[in-house]
Amino acid sequence: MGLIYALVAAGLSLIFGLMDVVNFAHGELLMLAMYAAFVLWELSGVDPLLLLPVVALLLFGVGMTLYRGLIARALSVQFNRGMVQIFVTFGLAIFLRGLAQFAFGGEFHSITSGVVAGRTLAVGEVFLPLPQVAASLVCLAAFGALLLINRTEFGRALEATREDREAVALIGIDRDRIFALGWGLGAAAVGIAGVMLATFYYVSPNVGANFALIAYVTVALGGFGSLAGALVAGLLIGQVEALTALLLEPSLKQVGMFAIYLVVLTVRPRGLLGRI
């Protein structure tokens, strides 16, 4: 679960680090990915793991479209720009949630078949649910790919735009294109997390809100704009959440997460690996 939290937070951190925009519809993008996986599985019967590239590409296109259609317009506003960005993404979240409720109703759905569905992995005397193990490995691989992007030409352009969005235009980098690709990449990351989450977690219009809150805490704990920080914070939150559920009632498992969040930010306001 910590690795899933980390990958969801990575998309949020990437977008914030690139253009200082907090996407309040990030959880709803996760919900869209889960519904996309569920609908494609129900219609085709194809294993959810094989649908992973399709959903990732679909979310990549959704992310770029949202930037071109909404975020770019919000960034062009000359007054109260921060508030406009908040209202645009918050309104988008409400719209996407309502659209899902209209299309699928409020019932819970789940993917009940697949290569890893209902199976366990025995490690000595410990039995691990195979869907969660598969999800953690896929999320870890996706995270590794995100970190390796920094070594590519696009990654260097992304980093340059992150450092000085005005100066990059002087060396021929299309800032608007980089922003659009950044949104697409962030949405694709949450799309991968959504598909793997749908293999063992219920799908509903409100599922994104639960994970969005954890993603915001993960980004702040790891450091705004830091992908490595999102990974460390996601793993830390996953461990603390599990330990809290063991020591207290499972319904109180998020108490430990918020407690360590407050402690770390009191000592280090910029987060564990943050630079701002």
C-alpha positions as a Markdown table, in Angstrom:
| # | Residue | x | y | z |
|---|---|---|---|---|
| 1 | Met | 0.0 | 0.0 | 0.0 |
| 2 | Gly | 2.9 | 2.3 | 0.7 |
| 3 | Leu | 4.2 | 1.9 | -2.9 |
| 4 | Ile | 0.7 | 2.6 | -4.2 |
| 5 | Tyr | 0.5 | 5.7 | -2.1 |
| 6 | Ala | 3.9 | 6.7 | -3.4 |
| 7 | Leu | 3.0 | 6.3 | -7.1 |
| 8 | Val | -0.2 | 8.3 | -6.6 |
| 9 | Ala | 1.7 | 11.0 | -4.9 |
| 10 | Ala | 4.4 | 11.0 | -7.5 |
| 11 | Gly | 2.0 | 12.3 | -10.2 |
| 12 | Leu | 0.8 | 15.0 | -7.8 |
| 13 | Ser | 4.4 | 16.0 | -6.9 |
| 14 | Leu | 5.5 | 16.0 | -10.5 |
| 15 | Ile | 2.7 | 18.5 | -11.5 |
| 16 | Phe | 3.3 | 20.7 | -8.5 |
| 17 | Gly | 7.0 | 20.7 | -8.9 |
| 18 | Leu | 6.7 | 21.6 | -12.6 |
| 19 | Met | 4.2 | 24.5 | -12.4 |
| 20 | Asp | 3.2 | 25.1 | -8.8 |
| 21 | Val | -0.3 | 23.8 | -9.3 |
| 22 | Val | -2.0 | 21.6 | -6.7 |
| 23 | Asn | -4.3 | 19.3 | -8.6 |
| 24 | Phe | -7.4 | 18.8 | -6.4 |
| 25 | Ala | -8.8 | 16.4 | -9.0 |
| 26 | His | -5.9 | 14.0 | -8.6 |
| 27 | Gly | -8.0 | 11.5 | -6.7 |
| 28 | Glu | -10.7 | 11.6 | -9.3 |
| 29 | Leu | -8.1 | 10.7 | -12.0 |
| 30 | Leu | -7.3 | 7.6 | -9.9 |
| 31 | Met | -11.0 | 6.8 | -9.8 |
| 32 | Leu | -11.2 | 7.2 | -13.6 |
| 33 | Ala | -8.3 | 4.8 | -14.0 |
| 34 | Met | -10.0 | 2.2 | -11.7 |
| 35 | Tyr | -13.3 | 2.5 | -13.6 |
| 36 | Ala | -11.5 | 2.3 | -16.9 |
| 37 | Ala | -9.8 | -0.9 | -15.8 |
| 38 | Phe | -13.1 | -2.3 | -14.5 |
| 39 | Val | -15.1 | -1.4 | -17.7 |
| 40 | Leu | -12.5 | -2.8 | -20.1 |
| 41 | Trp | -12.2 | -6.0 | -18.0 |
| 42 | Glu | -16.0 | -6.4 | -17.9 |
| 43 | Leu | -16.4 | -5.8 | -21.7 |
| 44 | Ser | -13.4 | -7.8 | -22.9 |
| 45 | Gly | -12.6 | -10.3 | -20.1 |
| 46 | Val | -8.9 | -9.5 | -20.6 |
| 47 | Asp | -6.7 | -9.8 | -17.5 |
| 48 | Pro | -6.3 | -6.4 | -15.8 |
| 49 | Leu | -2.5 | -6.7 | -15.9 |
| 50 | Leu | -2.7 | -6.8 | -19.7 |
| 51 | Leu | -5.0 | -3.7 | -19.6 |
| 52 | Leu | -2.3 | -1.7 | -17.8 |
| 53 | Pro | -0.7 | -0.1 | -20.8 |
| 54 | Val | -4.0 | 0.8 | -22.3 |
| 55 | Val | -5.3 | 2.5 | -19.2 |
| 56 | Ala | -1.9 | 4.3 | -18.7 |
| 57 | Leu | -2.1 | 5.7 | -22.3 |
| 58 | Leu | -5.7 | 6.6 | -21.8 |
| 59 | Leu | -4.9 | 8.6 | -18.6 |
| 60 | Phe | -1.9 | 10.2 | -20.4 |
| 61 | Gly | -4.3 | 11.5 | -23.0 |
| 62 | Val | -6.7 | 12.7 | -20.3 |
| 63 | Gly | -4.0 | 14.5 | -18.5 |
| 64 | Met | -2.8 | 16.3 | -21.6 |
| 65 | Thr | -6.4 | 17.2 | -22.6 |
| 66 | Leu | -7.1 | 18.6 | -19.1 |
| 67 | Tyr | -4.1 | 20.8 | -19.3 |
| 68 | Arg | -4.9 | 22.1 | -22.8 |
| 69 | Gly | -8.5 | 22.6 | -22.0 |
| 70 | Leu | -8.5 | 23.9 | -18.4 |
| 71 | Ile | -5.2 | 24.4 | -16.7 |
| 72 | Ala | -3.5 | 26.4 | -19.5 |
| 73 | Arg | -6.5 | 28.8 | -19.4 |
| 74 | Ala | -6.2 | 29.0 | -15.6 |
| 75 | Leu | -2.5 | 29.8 | -15.9 |
| 76 | Ser | -3.2 | 32.6 | -18.3 |
| 77 | Val | -5.3 | 34.5 | -15.9 |
| 78 | Gln | -3.6 | 37.7 | -14.8 |
| 79 | Phe | -5.3 | 38.2 | -11.4 |
| 80 | Asn | -6.0 | 35.8 | -8.5 |
| 81 | Arg | -4.2 | 33.1 | -10.5 |
| 82 | Gly | -3.8 | 30.8 | -7.4 |
| 83 | Met | -7.4 | 30.9 | -6.5 |
| 84 | Val | -8.5 | 30.3 | -10.1 |
| 85 | Gln | -6.3 | 27.2 | -10.3 |
| 86 | Ile | -7.8 | 25.9 | -7.0 |
| 87 | Phe | -11.4 | 26.4 | -8.1 |
| 88 | Val | -10.7 | 24.9 | -11.6 |
| 89 | Thr | -9.2 | 21.7 | -10.2 |
| 90 | Phe | -11.7 | 21.5 | -7.3 |
| 91 | Gly | -14.6 | 22.0 | -9.7 |
| 92 | Leu | -13.1 | 19.4 | -12.0 |
| 93 | Ala | -13.1 | 16.9 | -9.1 |
| 94 | Ile | -16.7 | 17.5 | -8.3 |
| 95 | Phe | -17.7 | 17.2 | -12.0 |
| 96 | Leu | -15.8 | 13.9 | -12.5 |
| 97 | Arg | -17.2 | 12.4 | -9.3 |
| 98 | Gly | -20.7 | 13.4 | -10.4 |
| 99 | Leu | -20.2 | 12.0 | -13.9 |
| 100 | Ala | -19.1 | 8.7 | -12.4 |
| 101 | Gln | -22.1 | 8.6 | -10.1 |
| 102 | Phe | -24.4 | 9.3 | -13.1 |
| 103 | Ala | -22.8 | 6.6 | -15.3 |
| 104 | Phe | -22.2 | 3.8 | -12.8 |
| 105 | Gly | -24.4 | 4.7 | -9.8 |
| 106 | Gly | -23.2 | 4.6 | -6.2 |
| 107 | Glu | -22.6 | 0.9 | -6.0 |
| 108 | Phe | -19.3 | -0.7 | -5.3 |
| 109 | His | -17.7 | -2.7 | -8.2 |
| 110 | Ser | -14.8 | -5.0 | -8.2 |
| 111 | Ile | -12.6 | -7.0 | -10.6 |
| 112 | Thr | -13.1 | -10.7 | -9.6 |
| 113 | Ser | -10.9 | -12.6 | -12.0 |
| 114 | Gly | -7.3 | -12.4 | -13.3 |
| 115 | Val | -3.9 | -14.0 | -13.0 |
| 116 | Val | -3.3 | -12.7 | -9.4 |
| 117 | Ala | -7.0 | -12.6 | -8.2 |
| 118 | Gly | -7.6 | -14.5 | -5.0 |
| 119 | Arg | -4.1 | -15.9 | -4.7 |
| 120 | Thr | -1.5 | -15.8 | -2.0 |
| 121 | Leu | 2.2 | -16.0 | -1.9 |
| 122 | Ala | 3.8 | -18.0 | 0.9 |
| 123 | Val | 7.1 | -16.7 | 2.3 |
| 124 | Gly | 7.9 | -19.1 | 5.1 |
| 125 | Glu | 5.0 | -19.0 | 7.5 |
| 126 | Val | 3.8 | -15.6 | 6.1 |
| 127 | Phe | 1.1 | -15.5 | 3.5 |
| 128 | Leu | 1.0 | -12.4 | 1.3 |
| 129 | Pro | -2.0 | -11.5 | -0.9 |
| 130 | Leu | -0.7 | -11.9 | -4.5 |
| 131 | Pro | -2.7 | -8.9 | -5.9 |
| 132 | Gln | -1.0 | -6.6 | -3.4 |
| 133 | Val | 2.4 | -8.0 | -4.1 |
| 134 | Ala | 1.9 | -7.6 | -7.8 |
| 135 | Ala | 0.7 | -4.0 | -7.3 |
| 136 | Ser | 3.8 | -3.2 | -5.2 |
| 137 | Leu | 6.2 | -4.6 | -7.8 |
| 138 | Val | 4.5 | -2.8 | -10.7 |
| 139 | Cys | 4.4 | 0.5 | -8.8 |
| 140 | Leu | 8.0 | 0.2 | -7.9 |
| 141 | Ala | 8.9 | -0.4 | -11.5 |
| 142 | Ala | 6.8 | 2.6 | -12.6 |
| 143 | Phe | 8.5 | 4.7 | -10.0 |
| 144 | Gly | 11.9 | 3.6 | -11.3 |
| 145 | Ala | 10.9 | 4.6 | -14.8 |
| 146 | Leu | 9.9 | 8.0 | -13.5 |
| 147 | Leu | 13.2 | 8.5 | -11.8 |
| 148 | Leu | 15.1 | 7.4 | -14.9 |
| 149 | Ile | 13.3 | 10.0 | -17.0 |
| 150 | Asn | 15.5 | 12.6 | -15.5 |
| 151 | Arg | 18.4 | 11.1 | -17.5 |
| 152 | Thr | 16.6 | 11.6 | -20.9 |
| 153 | Glu | 16.4 | 14.7 | -23.0 |
| 154 | Phe | 12.8 | 15.2 | -22.0 |
| 155 | Gly | 13.8 | 14.8 | -18.4 |
| 156 | Arg | 16.4 | 17.5 | -18.7 |
| 157 | Ala | 13.9 | 19.8 | -20.3 |
| 158 | Leu | 11.5 | 19.0 | -17.5 |
| 159 | Glu | 14.1 | 19.8 | -14.9 |
| 160 | Ala | 15.1 | 23.0 | -16.7 |
| 161 | Thr | 11.4 | 24.1 | -16.9 |
| 162 | Arg | 11.0 | 23.3 | -13.2 |
| 163 | Glu | 14.0 | 25.5 | -12.3 |
| 164 | Asp | 13.2 | 28.5 | -14.4 |
| 165 | Arg | 10.1 | 28.4 | -16.6 |
| 166 | Glu | 10.8 | 31.8 | -18.1 |
| 167 | Ala | 14.4 | 31.3 | -19.1 |
| 168 | Val | 13.7 | 28.0 | -20.9 |
| 169 | Ala | 12.0 | 29.8 | -23.7 |
| 170 | Leu | 15.3 | 31.5 | -24.6 |
| 171 | Ile | 16.9 | 28.2 | -25.4 |
| 172 | Gly | 14.1 | 26.9 | -27.6 |
| 173 | Ile | 12.1 | 24.8 | -25.1 |
| 174 | Asp | 8.4 | 25.0 | -25.6 |
| 175 | Arg | 7.2 | 25.5 | -22.0 |
| 176 | Asp | 3.5 | 24.9 | -22.9 |
| 177 | Arg | 4.4 | 21.5 | -24.5 |
| 178 | Ile | 6.5 | 20.5 | -21.4 |
| 179 | Phe | 3.6 | 21.4 | -19.1 |
| 180 | Ala | 1.2 | 19.3 | -21.2 |
| 181 | Leu | 3.5 | 16.3 | -21.2 |
| 182 | Gly | 4.1 | 16.7 | -17.5 |
| 183 | Trp | 0.3 | 16.6 | -16.8 |
| 184 | Gly | 0.1 | 13.6 | -19.1 |
| 185 | Leu | 2.9 | 11.8 | -17.3 |
| 186 | Gly | 1.4 | 12.6 | -13.9 |
| 187 | Ala | -1.9 | 11.2 | -15.0 |
| 188 | Ala | -0.3 | 8.1 | -16.5 |
| 189 | Ala | 1.4 | 7.4 | -13.1 |
| 190 | Val | -1.9 | 7.6 | -11.3 |
| 191 | Gly | -3.4 | 5.5 | -14.0 |
| 192 | Ile | -0.9 | 2.7 | -13.4 |
| 193 | Ala | -1.6 | 2.9 | -9.7 |
| 194 | Gly | -5.4 | 2.8 | -10.3 |
| 195 | Val | -5.3 | -0.4 | -12.4 |
| 196 | Met | -3.2 | -2.2 | -9.8 |
| 197 | Leu | -5.4 | -0.9 | -7.0 |
| 198 | Ala | -8.6 | -2.1 | -8.8 |
| 199 | Thr | -7.3 | -5.7 | -8.8 |
| 200 | Phe | -8.0 | -5.9 | -5.0 |
| 201 | Tyr | -9.9 | -2.7 | -4.0 |
| 202 | Tyr | -13.4 | -1.7 | -4.6 |
| 203 | Val | -14.3 | 0.8 | -7.3 |
| 204 | Ser | -16.8 | 3.6 | -6.6 |
| 205 | Pro | -17.2 | 7.3 | -7.4 |
| 206 | Asn | -15.8 | 8.3 | -4.0 |
| 207 | Val | -12.8 | 6.0 | -3.9 |
| 208 | Gly | -10.5 | 8.8 | -5.2 |
| 209 | Ala | -11.2 | 11.1 | -2.3 |
| 210 | Asn | -9.7 | 8.6 | 0.2 |
| 211 | Phe | -6.5 | 8.2 | -1.6 |
| 212 | Ala | -6.2 | 11.9 | -2.6 |
| 213 | Leu | -6.0 | 12.9 | 1.0 |
| 214 | Ile | -3.2 | 10.4 | 1.6 |
| 215 | Ala | -1.5 | 11.6 | -1.5 |
| 216 | Tyr | -1.5 | 15.2 | -0.3 |
| 217 | Val | 0.0 | 14.1 | 3.0 |
| 218 | Thr | 2.6 | 12.0 | 1.2 |
| 219 | Val | 3.7 | 14.9 | -1.0 |
| 220 | Ala | 4.0 | 17.3 | 1.9 |
| 221 | Leu | 5.8 | 14.7 | 4.1 |
| 222 | Gly | 8.3 | 13.8 | 1.3 |
| 223 | Gly | 8.8 | 17.4 | 0.1 |
| 224 | Phe | 6.9 | 19.3 | -2.6 |
| 225 | Gly | 8.2 | 18.5 | -6.0 |
| 226 | Ser | 10.5 | 15.6 | -4.9 |
| 227 | Leu | 9.8 | 12.3 | -6.5 |
| 228 | Ala | 12.3 | 10.5 | -4.3 |
| 229 | Gly | 10.6 | 12.2 | -1.3 |
| 230 | Ala | 7.2 | 10.8 | -2.5 |
| 231 | Leu | 8.7 | 7.3 | -2.6 |
| 232 | Val | 10.2 | 7.5 | 0.9 |
| 233 | Ala | 7.1 | 9.2 | 2.4 |
| 234 | Gly | 4.8 | 6.7 | 0.7 |
| 235 | Leu | 6.6 | 3.7 | 2.2 |
| 236 | Leu | 6.8 | 5.4 | 5.6 |
| 237 | Ile | 3.1 | 6.1 | 5.6 |
| 238 | Gly | 2.3 | 2.5 | 4.5 |
| 239 | Gln | 4.3 | 1.1 | 7.4 |
| 240 | Val | 2.9 | 3.5 | 10.0 |
| 241 | Glu | -0.6 | 2.9 | 8.8 |
| 242 | Ala | -0.2 | -0.9 | 9.1 |
| 243 | Leu | 1.4 | -0.6 | 12.5 |
| 244 | Thr | -1.3 | 1.7 | 13.8 |
| 245 | Ala | -4.0 | -0.7 | 12.6 |
| 246 | Leu | -2.2 | -3.5 | 14.5 |
| 247 | Leu | -1.9 | -1.5 | 17.8 |
| 248 | Leu | -5.2 | 0.3 | 17.6 |
| 249 | Glu | -8.5 | -0.5 | 15.9 |
| 250 | Pro | -8.2 | -0.8 | 12.0 |
| 251 | Ser | -10.7 | 2.1 | 11.7 |
| 252 | Leu | -8.1 | 4.4 | 13.4 |
| 253 | Lys | -5.2 | 3.4 | 11.1 |
| 254 | Gln | -4.9 | 6.9 | 9.7 |
| 255 | Val | -4.2 | 8.4 | 13.1 |
| 256 | Gly | -0.6 | 7.3 | 13.0 |
| 257 | Met | -0.1 | 8.7 | 9.5 |
| 258 | Phe | -1.3 | 12.2 | 10.5 |
| 259 | Ala | 0.7 | 12.0 | 13.8 |
| 260 | Ile | 4.0 | 11.4 | 12.0 |
| 261 | Tyr | 3.1 | 13.9 | 9.4 |
| 262 | Leu | 2.7 | 16.6 | 12.1 |
| 263 | Val | 5.9 | 15.6 | 13.9 |
| 264 | Val | 8.0 | 15.6 | 10.8 |
| 265 | Leu | 6.7 | 18.9 | 9.5 |
| 266 | Thr | 7.2 | 20.5 | 12.9 |
| 267 | Val | 10.8 | 19.6 | 12.8 |
| 268 | Arg | 11.4 | 19.9 | 9.1 |
| 269 | Pro | 8.7 | 22.1 | 7.4 |
| 270 | Arg | 10.0 | 21.5 | 3.9 |
| 271 | Gly | 9.5 | 17.7 | 4.2 |
| 272 | Leu | 12.0 | 14.8 | 4.3 |
| 273 | Leu | 13.6 | 15.5 | 1.0 |
| 274 | Gly | 12.1 | 18.8 | 0.0 |
| 275 | Arg | 14.2 | 21.7 | -1.3 |
| 276 | Ile | 11.6 | 24.5 | -0.7 |
